[in-house]
């Protein structure tokens, strides 16, 4: 199966993102080969080499963003979460407004006493 180097780079990028289906679809569109051949091709290229390429791409993108003062969405979210180090005001398992019904009952009780005595 003959696939140009530019197309192989695009397929490797798709594999590095973890999108195996897109890599298969792209390889099949470019080569025009059978599905079995394309899946075999993608499987041979989706091993540790693809993960290493994905790591290199991510490192290069991070380095370029740091040089320009830009950050990815994940980096921005991580910084925002680490900047907010307040303690939570509600513990796990607490129902929201759990004492609201007590206030309602006390209000109705006060209204009943006022109507009966008033």
Protein Blocks (a to p, Z undefined) as FASTA:
>chain_A
ZZdfklmmmmmmmmmnopaklmmmmmmmmnopafklmmmmmmmmmmmklmmmmmmmmmmm
mmmmmmnopacfklmmmmmmmmmmcdcfbdghiaghklmmmmmmmmmmmmmmmmmmZZ
